[in-house]
Amino acid sequence: MIRATKRHRKWLKYLTEVSSEGYWYEILNHKFFIDWEQGEKTSFSSISILTGENEGLAYLSFCNVLPEYRGFGLQRRHLIARLRYAKKLGCTEVITYTRAWNIYSNNNLILLGFTMYKPICKYAGANMLYWRKEI
C-alpha cells in the first residue's frame, strides 16, 4: 500500500470538507472513496470514468492507507468498492498501475483477478506495472 505523505493527509482533510453522498466525494472527473474507523479517516482512493474513445473504461488512480491502519485489508476494500462502482456505471474494463516493488498492491490486484498488460502509451512511466480487469 502506498505511504500517505503530508500532501496526502492534506488531500484527505480537504476531501472531507467537500459535499458528499455517503463515503463518496467528487472532484472534477475523479470520484474519491474515504474509509472511516471510529471517526478517524483511515484511507482514501480514487476512480475516474473515462469518456470518448475510452468509454466503458475506468481508471483506478490511487489508494492511500495511513500507516497505522495498514494490514487490515483496507486497500482490498477500496478496490472492491471501486470495481462495483465502475460496473454500476456500465464500465466493462478497469485499468491501473503500480510500482514493481509494491508487492502488497500487486498481490491485492492479482487476488482480485487483475492481469498485467503492456499499454501502447506508458502513461505512468516506463518502470511501472500496468494492470487491467474486465468486469
GIKADA-V994046 format. One record per residue. RES is the residue in one letter. PSI is psi as a letter, one per 40 degrees, with the letter a starting at -180 (NA if undefined). D_FIRST is the distance of its C-alpha to the first C-alpha in whole Angstrom. Layout:
# GIKADA-V994046
((RES | PSI | D_FIRST) (RES | PSI | D_FIRST))
This chain:
# GIKADA-V994046
((M | i | 0) (I | h | 4) (R | h | 6) (A | h | 9) (T | i | 12) (K | d | 16) (R | d | 16) (H | d | 13) (R | d | 15) (K | d | 18) (W | d | 17) (L | d | 16) (K | d | 19) (Y | d | 21) (L | d | 20) (T | e | 21) (E | e | 24) (V | i | 25) (S | i | 27) (S | i | 25) (E | g | 26) (G | b | 24) (Y | e | 20) (W | h | 20) (Y | h | 21) (E | h | 23) (I | h | 23) (L | b | 25) (N | e | 23) (H | i | 20) (K | h | 19) (F | h | 17) (F | h | 16) (I | h | 15) (D | i | 15) (W | i | 17) (E | h | 18) (Q | f | 21) (G | e | 22) (E | h | 18) (K | h | 16) (T | d | 13) (S | i | 10) (F | i | 11) (S | i | 11) (S | i | 14) (I | i | 16) (S | h | 19) (I | h | 22) (L | i | 24) (T | a | 28) (G | b | 31) (E | e | 31) (N | e | 27) (E | h | 28) (G | e | 27) (L | h | 23) (A | i | 20) (Y | h | 17) (L | h | 14) (S | d | 13) (F | i | 10) (C | h | 7) (N | h | 7) (V | h | 7) (L | i | 9) (P | d | 9) (E | e | 12) (Y | e | 11) (R | i | 8) (G | e | 9) (F | e | 11) (G | e | 10) (L | d | 9) (Q | d | 7) (R | d | 10) (R | d | 12) (H | d | 11) (L | d | 12) (I | d | 15) (A | d | 16) (R | d | 16) (L | d | 18) (R | d | 20) (Y | d | 21) (A | d | 21) (K | d | 24) (K | d | 26) (L | e | 26) (G | e | 28) (C | i | 25) (T | e | 25) (E | i | 22) (V | h | 19) (I | i | 17) (T | a | 14) (Y | i | 12) (T | i | 10) (R | i | 10) (A | d | 12) (W | e | 11) (N | g | 7) (I | d | 8) (Y | d | 6) (S | d | 6) (N | d | 9) (N | d | 10) (N | d | 9) (L | d | 11) (I | d | 14) (L | d | 14) (L | e | 15) (G | e | 18) (F | i | 16) (T | i | 18) (M | i | 18) (Y | i | 21) (K | h | 22) (P | i | 23) (I | d | 26) (C | h | 25) (K | g | 21) (Y | d | 20) (A | e | 17) (G | i | 19) (A | d | 20) (N | e | 17) (M | i | 15) (L | h | 14) (Y | h | 16) (W | i | 15) (R | i | 18) (K | h | 19) (E | h | 23) (I | NA | 23))
